[in-house]
Amino acid sequence: MPKMKSNRAASKRFTVTGTGRVRRTKCGGNHGLSNKNRKRLRRLRNNDMVDKAFEKRIKLLLPYG
């Protein structure tokens, strides 16, 4: 059997942790950073977890994740 293909857009945005949760980056950290204060930028650095309601959908896009 051939390998299953993972959705390339999803694989660039999400990673599956060792416990099986899905990790994502927070939005708003790419451009226009001079207008955002330091506290806000510091919080944007930390990764966030995907809500449990969406985890099953994302895992379908990442078959080997």
Biopython code that builds the backbone (N, CA, C, O; Angstrom):
import numpy as np
from Bio.PDB.StructureBuilder import StructureBuilder

atoms = [
    (1, "MET", "N", (0.847, -1.188, 0.000)),
    (1, "MET", "CA", (0.000, 0.000, 0.000)),
    (1, "MET", "C", (0.888, 1.245, 0.000)),
    (1, "MET", "O", (1.940, 1.256, 0.639)),
    (2, "PRO", "N", (0.468, 2.300, -0.718)),
    (2, "PRO", "CA", (1.244, 3.541, -0.678)),
    (2, "PRO", "C", (1.045, 4.272, 0.644)),
    (2, "PRO", "O", (0.090, 4.016, 1.377)),
    (3, "LYS", "N", (1.959, 5.177, 0.928)),
    (3, "LYS", "CA", (1.848, 5.979, 2.148)),
    (3, "LYS", "C", (0.687, 6.953, 2.022)),
    (3, "LYS", "O", (0.354, 7.405, 0.926)),
    (4, "MET", "N", (0.077, 7.267, 3.158)),
    (4, "MET", "CA", (-0.974, 8.279, 3.173)),
    (4, "MET", "C", (-0.314, 9.650, 3.135)),
    (4, "MET", "O", (0.751, 9.847, 3.720)),
    (5, "LYS", "N", (-0.943, 10.594, 2.451)),
    (5, "LYS", "CA", (-0.387, 11.944, 2.364)),
    (5, "LYS", "C", (-0.985, 12.804, 3.462)),
    (5, "LYS", "O", (-2.197, 12.803, 3.680)),
    (6, "SER", "N", (-0.121, 13.538, 4.150)),
    (6, "SER", "CA", (-0.611, 14.484, 5.143)),
    (6, "SER", "C", (-0.911, 15.797, 4.452)),
    (6, "SER", "O", (-0.283, 16.137, 3.450)),
    (7, "ASN", "N", (-1.858, 16.524, 4.977)),
    (7, "ASN", "CA", (-2.206, 17.835, 4.436)),
    (7, "ASN", "C", (-1.055, 18.789, 4.709)),
    (7, "ASN", "O", (-0.717, 19.026, 5.869)),
    (8, "ARG", "N", (-0.442, 19.346, 3.660)),
    (8, "ARG", "CA", (0.768, 20.140, 3.815)),
    (8, "ARG", "C", (0.502, 21.435, 4.581)),
    (8, "ARG", "O", (1.348, 21.879, 5.357)),
    (9, "ALA", "N", (-0.653, 22.034, 4.371)),
    (9, "ALA", "CA", (-0.979, 23.271, 5.089)),
    (9, "ALA", "C", (-1.101, 23.011, 6.586)),
    (9, "ALA", "O", (-0.643, 23.808, 7.404)),
    (10, "ALA", "N", (-1.724, 21.882, 6.936)),
    (10, "ALA", "CA", (-1.903, 21.542, 8.350)),
    (10, "ALA", "C", (-0.572, 21.170, 8.998)),
    (10, "ALA", "O", (-0.334, 21.498, 10.160)),
    (11, "SER", "N", (0.298, 20.484, 8.250)),
    (11, "SER", "CA", (1.573, 20.062, 8.829)),
    (11, "SER", "C", (2.493, 21.238, 9.105)),
    (11, "SER", "O", (3.367, 21.151, 9.968)),
    (12, "LYS", "N", (2.307, 22.346, 8.379)),
    (12, "LYS", "CA", (3.102, 23.548, 8.634)),
    (12, "LYS", "C", (2.572, 24.341, 9.825)),
    (12, "LYS", "O", (3.312, 25.109, 10.439)),
    (13, "ARG", "N", (1.301, 24.159, 10.151)),
    (13, "ARG", "CA", (0.676, 24.956, 11.212)),
    (13, "ARG", "C", (0.564, 24.235, 12.551)),
    (13, "ARG", "O", (0.566, 24.879, 13.600)),
    (14, "PHE", "N", (0.467, 22.915, 12.528)),
    (14, "PHE", "CA", (0.202, 22.163, 13.751)),
    (14, "PHE", "C", (1.256, 21.093, 13.984)),
    (14, "PHE", "O", (1.811, 20.533, 13.040)),
    (15, "THR", "N", (1.524, 20.816, 15.262)),
    (15, "THR", "CA", (2.363, 19.680, 15.632)),
    (15, "THR", "C", (1.632, 18.890, 16.709)),
    (15, "THR", "O", (0.927, 19.458, 17.544)),
    (16, "VAL", "N", (1.809, 17.590, 16.678)),
    (16, "VAL", "CA", (1.174, 16.731, 17.676)),
    (16, "VAL", "C", (2.208, 16.446, 18.759)),
    (16, "VAL", "O", (3.327, 16.030, 18.456)),
    (17, "THR", "N", (1.841, 16.666, 20.017)),
    (17, "THR", "CA", (2.751, 16.463, 21.137)),
    (17, "THR", "C", (2.858, 14.978, 21.464)),
    (17, "THR", "O", (2.157, 14.152, 20.880)),
    (18, "GLY", "N", (3.724, 14.653, 22.384)),
    (18, "GLY", "CA", (3.917, 13.271, 22.789)),
    (18, "GLY", "C", (2.695, 12.667, 23.443)),
    (18, "GLY", "O", (2.470, 11.460, 23.349)),
    (19, "THR", "N", (1.898, 13.497, 24.108)),
    (19, "THR", "CA", (0.685, 13.008, 24.766)),
    (19, "THR", "C", (-0.505, 12.957, 23.824)),
    (19, "THR", "O", (-1.572, 12.472, 24.200)),
    (20, "GLY", "N", (-0.333, 13.462, 22.579)),
    (20, "GLY", "CA", (-1.414, 13.402, 21.611)),
    (20, "GLY", "C", (-2.201, 14.674, 21.449)),
    (20, "GLY", "O", (-3.115, 14.726, 20.626)),
    (21, "ARG", "N", (-1.875, 15.712, 22.214)),
    (21, "ARG", "CA", (-2.544, 17.002, 22.037)),
    (21, "ARG", "C", (-1.959, 17.693, 20.815)),
    (21, "ARG", "O", (-0.864, 17.349, 20.369)),
    (22, "VAL", "N", (-2.688, 18.670, 20.271)),
    (22, "VAL", "CA", (-2.246, 19.384, 19.076)),
    (22, "VAL", "C", (-1.818, 20.789, 19.470)),
    (22, "VAL", "O", (-2.570, 21.520, 20.114)),
    (23, "ARG", "N", (-0.608, 21.158, 19.080)),
    (23, "ARG", "CA", (-0.038, 22.466, 19.424)),
    (23, "ARG", "C", (-0.113, 23.376, 18.209)),
    (23, "ARG", "O", (0.050, 22.925, 17.075)),
    (24, "ARG", "N", (-0.361, 24.662, 18.451)),
    (24, "ARG", "CA", (-0.413, 25.659, 17.387)),
    (24, "ARG", "C", (0.265, 26.932, 17.864)),
    (24, "ARG", "O", (0.441, 27.143, 19.064)),
    (25, "THR", "N", (0.653, 27.795, 16.894)),
    (25, "THR", "CA", (1.216, 29.092, 17.263)),
    (25, "THR", "C", (0.085, 30.104, 17.380)),
    (25, "THR", "O", (-0.964, 29.951, 16.755)),
    (26, "LYS", "N", (0.304, 31.131, 18.180)),
    (26, "LYS", "CA", (-0.691, 32.185, 18.330)),
    (26, "LYS", "C", (-0.605, 33.138, 17.151)),
    (26, "LYS", "O", (0.467, 33.331, 16.578)),
    (27, "CYS", "N", (-1.732, 33.731, 16.790)),
    (27, "CYS", "CA", (-1.749, 34.614, 15.626)),
    (27, "CYS", "C", (-1.300, 36.017, 16.017)),
    (27, "CYS", "O", (-1.388, 36.416, 17.178)),
    (28, "GLY", "N", (-0.820, 36.751, 15.024)),
    (28, "GLY", "CA", (-0.454, 38.146, 15.228)),
    (28, "GLY", "C", (1.009, 38.384, 15.498)),
    (28, "GLY", "O", (1.381, 39.481, 15.914)),
    (29, "GLY", "N", (1.862, 37.386, 15.276)),
    (29, "GLY", "CA", (3.277, 37.562, 15.577)),
    (29, "GLY", "C", (4.172, 37.657, 14.365)),
    (29, "GLY", "O", (5.377, 37.428, 14.478)),
    (30, "ASN", "N", (3.621, 37.989, 13.201)),
    (30, "ASN", "CA", (4.425, 38.001, 11.978)),
    (30, "ASN", "C", (4.847, 39.390, 11.520)),
    (30, "ASN", "O", (6.019, 39.597, 11.206)),
    (31, "HIS", "N", (3.934, 40.336, 11.475)),
    (31, "HIS", "CA", (4.307, 41.669, 10.992)),
    (31, "HIS", "C", (3.569, 42.732, 11.789)),
    (31, "HIS", "O", (2.623, 42.430, 12.516)),
    (32, "GLY", "N", (4.009, 43.981, 11.647)),
    (32, "GLY", "CA", (3.441, 45.076, 12.438)),
    (32, "GLY", "C", (3.806, 44.960, 13.895)),
    (32, "GLY", "O", (3.015, 45.314, 14.770)),
    (33, "LEU", "N", (5.016, 44.460, 14.165)),
    (33, "LEU", "CA", (5.410, 44.185, 15.546)),
    (33, "LEU", "C", (5.817, 45.452, 16.297)),
    (33, "LEU", "O", (5.813, 45.471, 17.528)),
    (34, "SER", "N", (6.168, 46.508, 15.563)),
    (34, "SER", "CA", (6.583, 47.749, 16.239)),
    (34, "SER", "C", (5.401, 48.439, 16.919)),
    (34, "SER", "O", (5.594, 49.233, 17.839)),
    (35, "ASN", "N", (4.179, 48.142, 16.473)),
    (35, "ASN", "CA", (2.990, 48.748, 17.080)),
    (35, "ASN", "C", (2.499, 47.999, 18.311)),
    (35, "ASN", "O", (1.675, 48.518, 19.063)),
    (36, "LYS", "N", (2.994, 46.790, 18.523)),
    (36, "LYS", "CA", (2.544, 45.975, 19.651)),
    (36, "LYS", "C", (3.520, 46.134, 20.806)),
    (36, "LYS", "O", (4.732, 46.225, 20.609)),
    (37, "ASN", "N", (2.968, 46.167, 22.017)),
    (37, "ASN", "CA", (3.844, 46.376, 23.172)),
    (37, "ASN", "C", (4.591, 45.098, 23.548)),
    (37, "ASN", "O", (4.253, 44.008, 23.086)),
    (38, "ARG", "N", (5.616, 45.249, 24.398)),
    (38, "ARG", "CA", (6.502, 44.126, 24.742)),
    (38, "ARG", "C", (5.775, 42.984, 25.405)),
    (38, "ARG", "O", (6.053, 41.813, 25.143)),
    (39, "LYS", "N", (4.838, 43.336, 26.269)),
    (39, "LYS", "CA", (4.085, 42.304, 26.991)),
    (39, "LYS", "C", (3.281, 41.432, 26.023)),
    (39, "LYS", "O", (3.210, 40.212, 26.174)),
    (40, "ARG", "N", (2.693, 42.072, 25.049)),
    (40, "ARG", "CA", (1.893, 41.354, 24.057)),
    (40, "ARG", "C", (2.770, 40.441, 23.201)),
    (40, "ARG", "O", (2.398, 39.301, 22.925)),
    (41, "LEU", "N", (3.938, 40.943, 22.780)),
    (41, "LEU", "CA", (4.858, 40.145, 21.968)),
    (41, "LEU", "C", (5.411, 38.971, 22.754)),
    (41, "LEU", "O", (5.628, 37.899, 22.189)),
    (42, "ARG", "N", (5.642, 39.153, 24.034)),
    (42, "ARG", "CA", (6.156, 38.083, 24.885)),
    (42, "ARG", "C", (5.130, 36.965, 25.002)),
    (42, "ARG", "O", (5.489, 35.787, 25.024)),
    (43, "ARG", "N", (3.867, 37.329, 25.076)),
    (43, "ARG", "CA", (2.808, 36.322, 25.156)),
    (43, "ARG", "C", (2.605, 35.600, 23.828)),
    (43, "ARG", "O", (2.218, 34.431, 23.807)),
    (44, "LEU", "N", (2.865, 36.294, 22.721)),
    (44, "LEU", "CA", (2.708, 35.673, 21.403)),
    (44, "LEU", "C", (3.778, 34.627, 21.130)),
    (44, "LEU", "O", (3.585, 33.746, 20.292)),
    (45, "ARG", "N", (4.919, 34.717, 21.839)),
    (45, "ARG", "CA", (6.000, 33.752, 21.642)),
    (45, "ARG", "C", (5.590, 32.351, 22.069)),
    (45, "ARG", "O", (5.994, 31.369, 21.446)),
    (46, "ASN", "N", (4.798, 32.253, 23.116)),
    (46, "ASN", "CA", (4.418, 30.940, 23.655)),
    (46, "ASN", "C", (3.414, 30.257, 22.743)),
    (46, "ASN", "O", (2.484, 30.888, 22.242)),
    (47, "ASN", "N", (3.610, 28.964, 22.533)),
    (47, "ASN", "CA", (2.662, 28.191, 21.734)),
    (47, "ASN", "C", (1.411, 27.917, 22.544)),
    (47, "ASN", "O", (1.426, 27.948, 23.775)),
    (48, "ASP", "N", (0.340, 27.652, 21.839)),
    (48, "ASP", "CA", (-0.949, 27.402, 22.453)),
    (48, "ASP", "C", (-1.442, 26.036, 22.018)),
    (48, "ASP", "O", (-0.952, 25.492, 21.029)),
    (49, "MET", "N", (-2.391, 25.477, 22.729)),
    (49, "MET", "CA", (-2.966, 24.192, 22.354)),
    (49, "MET", "C", (-4.277, 24.418, 21.600)),
    (49, "MET", "O", (-4.999, 25.382, 21.857)),
    (50, "VAL", "N", (-4.567, 23.522, 20.677)),
    (50, "VAL", "CA", (-5.809, 23.567, 19.922)),
    (50, "VAL", "C", (-6.936, 23.097, 20.835)),
    (50, "VAL", "O", (-6.738, 22.217, 21.672)),
    (51, "ASP", "N", (-8.111, 23.683, 20.670)),
    (51, "ASP", "CA", (-9.267, 23.296, 21.468)),
    (51, "ASP", "C", (-9.639, 21.844, 21.177)),
    (51, "ASP", "O", (-9.466, 21.365, 20.056)),
    (52, "LYS", "N", (-10.148, 21.152, 22.182)),
    (52, "LYS", "CA", (-10.467, 19.730, 22.048)),
    (52, "LYS", "C", (-11.512, 19.470, 20.973)),
    (52, "LYS", "O", (-11.544, 18.383, 20.395)),
    (53, "ALA", "N", (-12.371, 20.456, 20.693)),
    (53, "ALA", "CA", (-13.404, 20.298, 19.674)),
    (53, "ALA", "C", (-12.802, 20.153, 18.279)),
    (53, "ALA", "O", (-13.392, 19.504, 17.416)),
    (54, "PHE", "N", (-11.619, 20.760, 18.048)),
    (54, "PHE", "CA", (-10.996, 20.732, 16.729)),
    (54, "PHE", "C", (-9.905, 19.684, 16.594)),
    (54, "PHE", "O", (-9.428, 19.428, 15.489)),
    (55, "GLU", "N", (-9.504, 19.075, 17.704)),
    (55, "GLU", "CA", (-8.379, 18.128, 17.669)),
    (55, "GLU", "C", (-8.617, 16.965, 16.711)),
    (55, "GLU", "O", (-7.714, 16.583, 15.966)),
    (56, "LYS", "N", (-9.810, 16.406, 16.723)),
    (56, "LYS", "CA", (-10.105, 15.240, 15.889)),
    (56, "LYS", "C", (-10.000, 15.585, 14.404)),
    (56, "LYS", "O", (-9.498, 14.785, 13.616)),
    (57, "ARG", "N", (-10.470, 16.768, 14.022)),
    (57, "ARG", "CA", (-10.399, 17.214, 12.625)),
    (57, "ARG", "C", (-8.971, 17.384, 12.164)),
    (57, "ARG", "O", (-8.615, 16.979, 11.057)),
    (58, "ILE", "N", (-8.148, 17.984, 13.011)),
    (58, "ILE", "CA", (-6.748, 18.241, 12.639)),
    (58, "ILE", "C", (-5.979, 16.937, 12.546)),
    (58, "ILE", "O", (-5.118, 16.789, 11.679)),
    (59, "LYS", "N", (-6.274, 15.991, 13.422)),
    (59, "LYS", "CA", (-5.568, 14.701, 13.392)),
    (59, "LYS", "C", (-5.920, 13.907, 12.133)),
    (59, "LYS", "O", (-5.128, 13.072, 11.697)),
    (60, "LEU", "N", (-7.080, 14.148, 11.550)),
    (60, "LEU", "CA", (-7.412, 13.509, 10.272)),
    (60, "LEU", "C", (-6.519, 14.027, 9.152)),
    (60, "LEU", "O", (-6.188, 13.289, 8.225)),
    (61, "LEU", "N", (-6.127, 15.311, 9.241)),
    (61, "LEU", "CA", (-5.242, 15.901, 8.230)),
    (61, "LEU", "C", (-3.797, 15.484, 8.414)),
    (61, "LEU", "O", (-3.000, 15.574, 7.480)),
    (62, "LEU", "N", (-3.444, 15.020, 9.629)),
    (62, "LEU", "CA", (-2.075, 14.591, 9.936)),
    (62, "LEU", "C", (-2.082, 13.111, 10.288)),
    (62, "LEU", "O", (-2.077, 12.775, 11.472)),
    (63, "PRO", "N", (-2.094, 12.219, 9.315)),
    (63, "PRO", "CA", (-2.248, 10.796, 9.624)),
    (63, "PRO", "C", (-1.081, 10.197, 10.419)),
    (63, "PRO", "O", (-1.285, 9.251, 11.180)),
    (64, "TYR", "N", (0.134, 10.728, 10.258)),
    (64, "TYR", "CA", (1.282, 10.182, 10.969)),
    (64, "TYR", "C", (1.731, 11.085, 12.103)),
    (64, "TYR", "O", (2.837, 10.926, 12.619)),
    (65, "GLY", "N", (0.883, 12.035, 12.501)),
    (65, "GLY", "CA", (1.251, 13.006, 13.516)),
    (65, "GLY", "C", (1.172, 12.481, 14.908)),
    (65, "GLY", "O", (1.460, 13.208, 15.859)),
]
sb = StructureBuilder()
sb.init_structure("model")
sb.init_model(0)
sb.init_chain("A")
sb.init_seg("    ")
for serial, (resi, resn, name, xyz) in enumerate(atoms, 1):
    if name == "N":
        sb.init_residue(resn, " ", resi, " ")
    sb.init_atom(name, np.array(xyz, "f"), 0.0, 1.0, " ", f" {name:<3s}", serial, name[0])
structure = sb.get_structure()
